Amino acid sequence: MSIYSTLRAALVVAMSAVLAACAGAPKHDTDYTALRAARPKSIVVLPPLNETTDVNATNGMLSQMTMPLAEAGYYVLPVAEVAETFRQNGLTTPADIQDVSPAKLRQIFGADAVLYTKVTQYGSVYQVVDANTYVSASAKLVNLANGDTLWQGMASASGKELGNASVGGSLIVALVQAAVKQVAHSLSDESQKVAGLTSRKLLSAGQPDGLLYGPRSPKYGTD
């Protein structure tokens, strides 16, 4: 094969890779019309629904959600005070709390919007020669004035993103290390740290399909 044929073949392969990457790139088509029109300033965050087997999923996720929303430029009602208000009204489970109508939530808290969240994966998973922690969640922001959905999204994160080193060596060593890692993840409550990553991916502003910057952010209106 001549050098020209080789170069042409390499060019074809490179172009094919570029086209494949473009075709596989995620499409960002979130409609922000309602969110821009509503311009919410304050958000009440409800306890997430837990669709996992880990009883810590709701509180673990809830504890990580205020920071990214505040950094995005929104006022977030203190979650402890919100929880106490519900408790005094006989509502203690996420399902019952999320069943409260937007109109009633607006009457009680005076907020502009409410965030409904659902945790679909939470905790460590044993993977034969490794162990990892995963947290996945979805969220929906609703206008308390009329019940319209302003924005919705989903995100996932894993313990690998915390900088965990991969296991190596023999299969026996790998199996032992995987078991030890799973126990260590549980003892150190790594799930809560991963929930923090998931929350940032889900609720931070300035990212594709993410929330828009709120009125308390210097970047408000730039997106």
C-alpha atoms as an extended CHARMM CRD file, in Angstrom:
* protein
*
       223  EXT
         1         1  MET       CA              0.0000000000        0.0000000000        0.0000000000  PROA      1               0.0000000000
         2         2  SER       CA              1.3870000000        3.4330000000       -0.9810000000  PROA      2               0.0000000000
         3         3  ILE       CA              1.8190000000        6.2440000000        1.5230000000  PROA      3               0.0000000000
         4         4  TYR       CA             -1.0510000000        8.1140000000       -0.1430000000  PROA      4               0.0000000000
         5         5  SER       CA             -3.3770000000        5.1600000000        0.2620000000  PROA      5               0.0000000000
         6         6  THR       CA             -2.3440000000        4.8560000000        3.8890000000  PROA      6               0.0000000000
         7         7  LEU       CA             -2.9780000000        8.5540000000        4.5480000000  PROA      7               0.0000000000
         8         8  ARG       CA             -6.3470000000        8.3910000000        2.7890000000  PROA      8               0.0000000000
         9         9  ALA       CA             -7.3870000000        5.3670000000        4.8490000000  PROA      9               0.0000000000
        10        10  ALA       CA             -6.3190000000        7.1070000000        8.0520000000  PROA      10              0.0000000000
        11        11  LEU       CA             -8.3040000000       10.1930000000        7.0400000000  PROA      11              0.0000000000
        12        12  VAL       CA            -11.4060000000        8.0920000000        6.3950000000  PROA      12              0.0000000000
        13        13  VAL       CA            -11.0790000000        6.4540000000        9.8140000000  PROA      13              0.0000000000
        14        14  ALA       CA            -10.6100000000        9.8190000000       11.5230000000  PROA      14              0.0000000000
        15        15  MET       CA            -13.6160000000       11.3640000000        9.7640000000  PROA      15              0.0000000000
        16        16  SER       CA            -15.7460000000        8.3470000000       10.6490000000  PROA      16              0.0000000000
        17        17  ALA       CA            -14.7820000000        8.7250000000       14.3060000000  PROA      17              0.0000000000
        18        18  VAL       CA            -15.6740000000       12.4250000000       14.2530000000  PROA      18              0.0000000000
        19        19  LEU       CA            -19.0510000000       11.7490000000       12.6330000000  PROA      19              0.0000000000
        20        20  ALA       CA            -19.7790000000        8.9490000000       15.1010000000  PROA      20              0.0000000000
        21        21  ALA       CA            -18.9310000000       11.2190000000       18.0120000000  PROA      21              0.0000000000
        22        22  CYS       CA            -21.1950000000       13.9410000000       16.6610000000  PROA      22              0.0000000000
        23        23  ALA       CA            -24.0140000000       11.4920000000       16.0960000000  PROA      23              0.0000000000
        24        24  GLY       CA            -23.6550000000       10.1330000000       19.6140000000  PROA      24              0.0000000000
        25        25  ALA       CA            -23.4600000000       13.5230000000       21.3190000000  PROA      25              0.0000000000
        26        26  PRO       CA            -26.3700000000       14.2340000000       23.6460000000  PROA      26              0.0000000000
        27        27  LYS       CA            -28.9870000000       16.6740000000       22.4230000000  PROA      27              0.0000000000
        28        28  HSD       CA            -29.8330000000       19.5640000000       24.7010000000  PROA      28              0.0000000000
        29        29  ASP       CA            -33.3840000000       20.6390000000       24.0060000000  PROA      29              0.0000000000
        30        30  THR       CA            -34.6840000000       21.7650000000       27.4100000000  PROA      30              0.0000000000
        31        31  ASP       CA            -37.4330000000       24.3690000000       27.0450000000  PROA      31              0.0000000000
        32        32  TYR       CA            -36.7810000000       27.2380000000       29.4690000000  PROA      32              0.0000000000
        33        33  THR       CA            -39.7480000000       29.3690000000       28.4000000000  PROA      33              0.0000000000
        34        34  ALA       CA            -41.7930000000       28.7350000000       31.5500000000  PROA      34              0.0000000000
        35        35  LEU       CA            -38.8010000000       29.1220000000       33.8670000000  PROA      35              0.0000000000
        36        36  ARG       CA            -37.7860000000       32.4470000000       32.3180000000  PROA      36              0.0000000000
        37        37  ALA       CA            -41.3510000000       33.7220000000       32.5140000000  PROA      37              0.0000000000
        38        38  ALA       CA            -41.8330000000       32.6870000000       36.1580000000  PROA      38              0.0000000000
        39        39  ARG       CA            -38.4520000000       33.9460000000       37.4130000000  PROA      39              0.0000000000
        40        40  PRO       CA            -38.6700000000       32.1760000000       40.7930000000  PROA      40              0.0000000000
        41        41  LYS       CA            -36.6560000000       33.7080000000       43.6000000000  PROA      41              0.0000000000
        42        42  SER       CA            -37.3570000000       31.2570000000       46.4240000000  PROA      42              0.0000000000
        43        43  ILE       CA            -37.5990000000       27.4580000000       46.4290000000  PROA      43              0.0000000000
        44        44  VAL       CA            -38.9660000000       25.0270000000       48.9910000000  PROA      44              0.0000000000
        45        45  VAL       CA            -37.1920000000       21.6600000000       48.7140000000  PROA      45              0.0000000000
        46        46  LEU       CA            -39.3350000000       18.6640000000       49.6500000000  PROA      46              0.0000000000
        47        47  PRO       CA            -37.8480000000       15.4140000000       51.0300000000  PROA      47              0.0000000000
        48        48  PRO       CA            -36.9980000000       13.1480000000       48.0710000000  PROA      48              0.0000000000
        49        49  LEU       CA            -39.0140000000       10.0300000000       47.3740000000  PROA      49              0.0000000000
        50        50  ASN       CA            -36.8800000000        6.9440000000       48.0210000000  PROA      50              0.0000000000
        51        51  GLU       CA            -37.1580000000        4.2470000000       45.3510000000  PROA      51              0.0000000000
        52        52  THR       CA            -34.1080000000        2.3580000000       46.6250000000  PROA      52              0.0000000000
        53        53  THR       CA            -33.5920000000       -0.2200000000       49.3520000000  PROA      53              0.0000000000
        54        54  ASP       CA            -31.3750000000        2.1060000000       51.3950000000  PROA      54              0.0000000000
        55        55  VAL       CA            -33.3070000000        3.8330000000       54.1720000000  PROA      55              0.0000000000
        56        56  ASN       CA            -30.7250000000        6.6420000000       54.2220000000  PROA      56              0.0000000000
        57        57  ALA       CA            -31.3890000000        7.7550000000       50.6400000000  PROA      57              0.0000000000
        58        58  THR       CA            -33.9380000000       10.4830000000       51.4130000000  PROA      58              0.0000000000
        59        59  ASN       CA            -31.9540000000       12.2560000000       54.1340000000  PROA      59              0.0000000000
        60        60  GLY       CA            -28.6180000000       11.6390000000       52.4090000000  PROA      60              0.0000000000
        61        61  MET       CA            -29.8000000000       13.3340000000       49.2340000000  PROA      61              0.0000000000
        62        62  LEU       CA            -31.7830000000       16.0800000000       50.9810000000  PROA      62              0.0000000000
        63        63  SER       CA            -28.7490000000       17.1410000000       53.0080000000  PROA      63              0.0000000000
        64        64  GLN       CA            -26.8120000000       17.8770000000       49.7960000000  PROA      64              0.0000000000
        65        65  MET       CA            -29.3940000000       19.8010000000       47.7840000000  PROA      65              0.0000000000
        66        66  THR       CA            -29.4230000000       23.2560000000       49.3530000000  PROA      66              0.0000000000
        67        67  MET       CA            -25.8570000000       24.2260000000       48.4360000000  PROA      67              0.0000000000
        68        68  PRO       CA            -26.0300000000       23.9400000000       44.6160000000  PROA      68              0.0000000000
        69        69  LEU       CA            -29.3910000000       25.7430000000       44.5540000000  PROA      69              0.0000000000
        70        70  ALA       CA            -28.0300000000       28.5640000000       46.7200000000  PROA      70              0.0000000000
        71        71  GLU       CA            -24.8970000000       28.7940000000       44.5840000000  PROA      71              0.0000000000
        72        72  ALA       CA            -27.1380000000       28.9830000000       41.5060000000  PROA      72              0.0000000000
        73        73  GLY       CA            -28.7120000000       32.1300000000       42.9370000000  PROA      73              0.0000000000
        74        74  TYR       CA            -31.9330000000       30.9900000000       44.6240000000  PROA      74              0.0000000000
        75        75  TYR       CA            -33.1420000000       31.4420000000       48.1840000000  PROA      75              0.0000000000
        76        76  VAL       CA            -33.8060000000       27.9820000000       49.6190000000  PROA      76              0.0000000000
        77        77  LEU       CA            -36.1010000000       27.7050000000       52.6150000000  PROA      77              0.0000000000
        78        78  PRO       CA            -34.2370000000       25.9870000000       55.5080000000  PROA      78              0.0000000000
        79        79  VAL       CA            -34.9740000000       22.2700000000       55.1570000000  PROA      79              0.0000000000
        80        80  ALA       CA            -35.0710000000       21.7080000000       58.9410000000  PROA      80              0.0000000000
        81        81  GLU       CA            -37.7670000000       24.3390000000       59.3850000000  PROA      81              0.0000000000
        82        82  VAL       CA            -39.7170000000       22.9700000000       56.4330000000  PROA      82              0.0000000000
        83        83  ALA       CA            -39.5510000000       19.4510000000       57.8840000000  PROA      83              0.0000000000
        84        84  GLU       CA            -40.7030000000       20.6900000000       61.2950000000  PROA      84              0.0000000000
        85        85  THR       CA            -43.6480000000       22.5030000000       59.7270000000  PROA      85              0.0000000000
        86        86  PHE       CA            -44.7610000000       19.3140000000       58.0120000000  PROA      86              0.0000000000
        87        87  ARG       CA            -44.2690000000       17.2990000000       61.1940000000  PROA      87              0.0000000000
        88        88  GLN       CA            -46.4720000000       19.6490000000       63.1740000000  PROA      88              0.0000000000
        89        89  ASN       CA            -49.1480000000       19.1170000000       60.5440000000  PROA      89              0.0000000000
        90        90  GLY       CA            -48.9110000000       15.3280000000       60.7720000000  PROA      90              0.0000000000
        91        91  LEU       CA            -46.8840000000       14.7960000000       57.5830000000  PROA      91              0.0000000000
        92        92  THR       CA            -43.7120000000       12.7730000000       58.0980000000  PROA      92              0.0000000000
        93        93  THR       CA            -43.1610000000       10.6820000000       54.9500000000  PROA      93              0.0000000000
        94        94  PRO       CA            -41.8750000000       12.0100000000       51.6190000000  PROA      94              0.0000000000
        95        95  ALA       CA            -44.8660000000       10.5100000000       49.7890000000  PROA      95              0.0000000000
        96        96  ASP       CA            -47.3950000000       12.3190000000       51.9820000000  PROA      96              0.0000000000
        97        97  ILE       CA            -45.4470000000       15.5600000000       51.8190000000  PROA      97              0.0000000000
        98        98  GLN       CA            -45.1520000000       15.4660000000       48.0360000000  PROA      98              0.0000000000
        99        99  ASP       CA            -48.9040000000       14.9440000000       47.8070000000  PROA      99              0.0000000000
       100       100  VAL       CA            -49.5610000000       18.4070000000       49.2630000000  PROA      100             0.0000000000
       101       101  SER       CA            -50.9320000000       20.6770000000       46.5240000000  PROA      101             0.0000000000
       102       102  PRO       CA            -48.8120000000       23.5400000000       45.1300000000  PROA      102             0.0000000000
       103       103  ALA       CA            -51.4670000000       26.0220000000       46.2420000000  PROA      103             0.0000000000
       104       104  LYS       CA            -51.2570000000       24.7570000000       49.8480000000  PROA      104             0.0000000000
       105       105  LEU       CA            -47.4500000000       24.8400000000       49.7900000000  PROA      105             0.0000000000
       106       106  ARG       CA            -47.5450000000       28.4330000000       48.5860000000  PROA      106             0.0000000000
       107       107  GLN       CA            -49.9930000000       29.3100000000       51.3500000000  PROA      107             0.0000000000
       108       108  ILE       CA            -47.8070000000       27.7070000000       54.0360000000  PROA      108             0.0000000000
       109       109  PHE       CA            -44.3310000000       28.7450000000       52.9120000000  PROA      109             0.0000000000
       110       110  GLY       CA            -44.8630000000       31.7050000000       50.5860000000  PROA      110             0.0000000000
       111       111  ALA       CA            -42.2120000000       30.3970000000       48.1830000000  PROA      111             0.0000000000
       112       112  ASP       CA            -42.2240000000       30.8730000000       44.4170000000  PROA      112             0.0000000000
       113       113  ALA       CA            -41.4360000000       27.2900000000       43.4590000000  PROA      113             0.0000000000
       114       114  VAL       CA            -41.1670000000       23.7800000000       44.8820000000  PROA      114             0.0000000000
       115       115  LEU       CA            -38.5860000000       21.1160000000       44.0520000000  PROA      115             0.0000000000
       116       116  TYR       CA            -39.7960000000       17.5040000000       43.8570000000  PROA      116             0.0000000000
       117       117  THR       CA            -36.9990000000       14.9150000000       43.8810000000  PROA      117             0.0000000000
       118       118  LYS       CA            -36.8320000000       11.1520000000       43.4830000000  PROA      118             0.0000000000
       119       119  VAL       CA            -33.8100000000        8.9750000000       44.3780000000  PROA      119             0.0000000000
       120       120  THR       CA            -33.6150000000        5.9090000000       42.1430000000  PROA      120             0.0000000000
       121       121  GLN       CA            -30.1990000000        4.5320000000       43.1360000000  PROA      121             0.0000000000
       122       122  TYR       CA            -28.2650000000        4.9400000000       46.3740000000  PROA      122             0.0000000000
       123       123  GLY       CA            -25.5050000000        2.8770000000       47.9290000000  PROA      123             0.0000000000
       124       124  SER       CA            -22.5900000000        0.5330000000       47.3040000000  PROA      124             0.0000000000
       125       125  VAL       CA            -22.6940000000       -2.2050000000       44.6960000000  PROA      125             0.0000000000
       126       126  TYR       CA            -20.4480000000       -5.2960000000       44.7520000000  PROA      126             0.0000000000
       127       127  GLN       CA            -19.0530000000       -5.9680000000       41.2670000000  PROA      127             0.0000000000
       128       128  VAL       CA            -17.0870000000       -9.2600000000       41.6150000000  PROA      128             0.0000000000
       129       129  VAL       CA            -13.6090000000       -7.7060000000       41.3870000000  PROA      129             0.0000000000
       130       130  ASP       CA            -14.5410000000       -4.2360000000       42.5550000000  PROA      130             0.0000000000
       131       131  ALA       CA            -17.1020000000       -2.2880000000       44.5480000000  PROA      131             0.0000000000
       132       132  ASN       CA            -18.5210000000        1.1280000000       43.8370000000  PROA      132             0.0000000000
       133       133  THR       CA            -21.0950000000        3.5630000000       45.1850000000  PROA      133             0.0000000000
       134       134  TYR       CA            -23.8160000000        5.0270000000       42.9860000000  PROA      134             0.0000000000
       135       135  VAL       CA            -26.4110000000        7.7380000000       43.4970000000  PROA      135             0.0000000000
       136       136  SER       CA            -28.9990000000        8.6100000000       40.8440000000  PROA      136             0.0000000000
       137       137  ALA       CA            -31.8500000000       11.0770000000       41.1500000000  PROA      137             0.0000000000
       138       138  SER       CA            -34.3740000000       13.0720000000       39.1630000000  PROA      138             0.0000000000
       139       139  ALA       CA            -35.9600000000       16.4080000000       40.0210000000  PROA      139             0.0000000000
       140       140  LYS       CA            -38.7970000000       18.6590000000       38.9180000000  PROA      140             0.0000000000
       141       141  LEU       CA            -39.2390000000       22.3600000000       39.6910000000  PROA      141             0.0000000000
       142       142  VAL       CA            -42.8850000000       23.4590000000       39.8690000000  PROA      142             0.0000000000
       143       143  ASN       CA            -44.3840000000       26.9510000000       39.9350000000  PROA      143             0.0000000000
       144       144  LEU       CA            -46.3810000000       27.3110000000       43.1510000000  PROA      144             0.0000000000
       145       145  ALA       CA            -48.5170000000       30.0500000000       41.6170000000  PROA      145             0.0000000000
       146       146  ASN       CA            -50.1520000000       27.7970000000       39.0220000000  PROA      146             0.0000000000
       147       147  GLY       CA            -48.6990000000       24.2760000000       39.3090000000  PROA      147             0.0000000000
       148       148  ASP       CA            -46.8210000000       24.4630000000       36.0010000000  PROA      148             0.0000000000
       149       149  THR       CA            -43.5820000000       22.5260000000       35.5870000000  PROA      149             0.0000000000
       150       150  LEU       CA            -40.7140000000       24.9790000000       35.1280000000  PROA      150             0.0000000000
       151       151  TRP       CA            -37.8080000000       22.5840000000       34.7280000000  PROA      151             0.0000000000
       152       152  GLN       CA            -36.9050000000       18.9250000000       35.1710000000  PROA      152             0.0000000000
       153       153  GLY       CA            -33.7360000000       16.8910000000       34.9820000000  PROA      153             0.0000000000
       154       154  MET       CA            -31.8300000000       13.8280000000       36.1710000000  PROA      154             0.0000000000
       155       155  ALA       CA            -28.2590000000       13.0170000000       37.1600000000  PROA      155             0.0000000000
       156       156  SER       CA            -26.0210000000       10.2200000000       38.4280000000  PROA      156             0.0000000000
       157       157  ALA       CA            -22.6280000000       10.0160000000       40.1000000000  PROA      157             0.0000000000
       158       158  SER       CA            -20.3570000000        7.2760000000       41.3970000000  PROA      158             0.0000000000
       159       159  GLY       CA            -17.6750000000        6.8320000000       44.0000000000  PROA      159             0.0000000000
       160       160  LYS       CA            -15.0900000000        6.5860000000       41.2180000000  PROA      160             0.0000000000
       161       161  GLU       CA            -15.5420000000       10.3170000000       40.7380000000  PROA      161             0.0000000000
       162       162  LEU       CA            -14.3050000000       10.8870000000       44.2830000000  PROA      162             0.0000000000
       163       163  GLY       CA            -10.8680000000        9.7340000000       43.1540000000  PROA      163             0.0000000000
       164       164  ASN       CA            -10.9720000000        6.1270000000       44.3190000000  PROA      164             0.0000000000
       165       165  ALA       CA             -8.0640000000        4.0310000000       43.0940000000  PROA      165             0.0000000000
       166       166  SER       CA             -8.7990000000        0.9680000000       40.9940000000  PROA      166             0.0000000000
       167       167  VAL       CA             -7.9920000000       -2.4560000000       42.3610000000  PROA      167             0.0000000000
       168       168  GLY       CA             -5.1800000000       -4.4380000000       40.8920000000  PROA      168             0.0000000000
       169       169  GLY       CA             -3.1130000000       -7.5910000000       41.3640000000  PROA      169             0.0000000000
       170       170  SER       CA             -4.3750000000      -11.1680000000       41.3720000000  PROA      170             0.0000000000
       171       171  LEU       CA             -8.0260000000      -12.1730000000       41.2190000000  PROA      171             0.0000000000
       172       172  ILE       CA             -7.9680000000      -13.3290000000       44.8630000000  PROA      172             0.0000000000
       173       173  VAL       CA             -6.5270000000       -9.9910000000       45.9580000000  PROA      173             0.0000000000
       174       174  ALA       CA             -9.0640000000       -8.1260000000       43.8300000000  PROA      174             0.0000000000
       175       175  LEU       CA            -11.9830000000      -10.0270000000       45.3620000000  PROA      175             0.0000000000
       176       176  VAL       CA            -10.7590000000       -9.3410000000       48.8890000000  PROA      176             0.0000000000
       177       177  GLN       CA            -10.1580000000       -5.6810000000       48.1090000000  PROA      177             0.0000000000
       178       178  ALA       CA            -13.6500000000       -5.3880000000       46.5940000000  PROA      178             0.0000000000
       179       179  ALA       CA            -15.2430000000       -6.8100000000       49.7440000000  PROA      179             0.0000000000
       180       180  VAL       CA            -13.1620000000       -4.5120000000       51.9500000000  PROA      180             0.0000000000
       181       181  LYS       CA            -14.0660000000       -1.5040000000       49.8010000000  PROA      181             0.0000000000
       182       182  GLN       CA            -17.7650000000       -2.2670000000       50.0740000000  PROA      182             0.0000000000
       183       183  VAL       CA            -17.5420000000       -2.4030000000       53.8730000000  PROA      183             0.0000000000
       184       184  ALA       CA            -15.4140000000        0.7450000000       53.9340000000  PROA      184             0.0000000000
       185       185  HSD       CA            -17.9220000000        2.5720000000       51.7400000000  PROA      185             0.0000000000
       186       186  SER       CA            -20.7010000000        1.6770000000       54.1530000000  PROA      186             0.0000000000
       187       187  LEU       CA            -18.7520000000        2.6210000000       57.2720000000  PROA      187             0.0000000000
       188       188  SER       CA            -17.6250000000        5.9660000000       55.8630000000  PROA      188             0.0000000000
       189       189  ASP       CA            -21.0690000000        6.7370000000       54.4260000000  PROA      189             0.0000000000
       190       190  GLU       CA            -19.5600000000        7.3400000000       51.0060000000  PROA      190             0.0000000000
       191       191  SER       CA            -23.0840000000        7.4360000000       49.5690000000  PROA      191             0.0000000000
       192       192  GLN       CA            -23.6540000000       10.8670000000       51.1000000000  PROA      192             0.0000000000
       193       193  LYS       CA            -20.5020000000       12.2110000000       49.4510000000  PROA      193             0.0000000000
       194       194  VAL       CA            -21.6190000000       10.7720000000       46.1010000000  PROA      194             0.0000000000
       195       195  ALA       CA            -25.0600000000       12.2840000000       46.7130000000  PROA      195             0.0000000000
       196       196  GLY       CA            -23.2800000000       15.6300000000       46.8780000000  PROA      196             0.0000000000
       197       197  LEU       CA            -21.8320000000       15.0470000000       43.4080000000  PROA      197             0.0000000000
       198       198  THR       CA            -25.2200000000       13.9780000000       42.0850000000  PROA      198             0.0000000000
       199       199  SER       CA            -26.8690000000       17.0720000000       43.5750000000  PROA      199             0.0000000000
       200       200  ARG       CA            -24.3350000000       19.3610000000       41.9390000000  PROA      200             0.0000000000
       201       201  LYS       CA            -24.7790000000       17.6770000000       38.5710000000  PROA      201             0.0000000000
       202       202  LEU       CA            -28.5430000000       17.8430000000       38.9260000000  PROA      202             0.0000000000
       203       203  LEU       CA            -29.0970000000       21.3100000000       40.4060000000  PROA      203             0.0000000000
       204       204  SER       CA            -26.1270000000       23.5060000000       39.4940000000  PROA      204             0.0000000000
       205       205  ALA       CA            -26.7930000000       26.2980000000       37.0150000000  PROA      205             0.0000000000
       206       206  GLY       CA            -24.7650000000       27.0250000000       33.8950000000  PROA      206             0.0000000000
       207       207  GLN       CA            -24.6490000000       23.4900000000       32.5180000000  PROA      207             0.0000000000
       208       208  PRO       CA            -26.4580000000       21.8400000000       29.5810000000  PROA      208             0.0000000000
       209       209  ASP       CA            -30.0970000000       21.1310000000       30.5020000000  PROA      209             0.0000000000
       210       210  GLY       CA            -29.4720000000       22.4250000000       34.0380000000  PROA      210             0.0000000000
       211       211  LEU       CA            -31.2360000000       25.1370000000       35.9750000000  PROA      211             0.0000000000
       212       212  LEU       CA            -30.9140000000       28.7670000000       34.9400000000  PROA      212             0.0000000000
       213       213  TYR       CA            -29.1070000000       31.1610000000       37.2530000000  PROA      213             0.0000000000
       214       214  GLY       CA            -31.3660000000       32.6570000000       39.9220000000  PROA      214             0.0000000000
       215       215  PRO       CA            -31.7820000000       36.3540000000       40.8530000000  PROA      215             0.0000000000
       216       216  ARG       CA            -29.1550000000       36.1910000000       43.6350000000  PROA      216             0.0000000000
       217       217  SER       CA            -26.4400000000       35.1760000000       41.1860000000  PROA      217             0.0000000000
       218       218  PRO       CA            -24.2460000000       37.7700000000       39.4120000000  PROA      218             0.0000000000
       219       219  LYS       CA            -24.7660000000       35.6440000000       36.3010000000  PROA      219             0.0000000000
       220       220  TYR       CA            -28.5500000000       36.0590000000       36.4590000000  PROA      220             0.0000000000
       221       221  GLY       CA            -29.9850000000       36.6230000000       32.9870000000  PROA      221             0.0000000000
       222       222  THR       CA            -26.7750000000       35.6610000000       31.1710000000  PROA      222             0.0000000000
       223       223  ASP       CA            -28.0660000000       32.2110000000       30.2620000000  PROA      223             0.0000000000
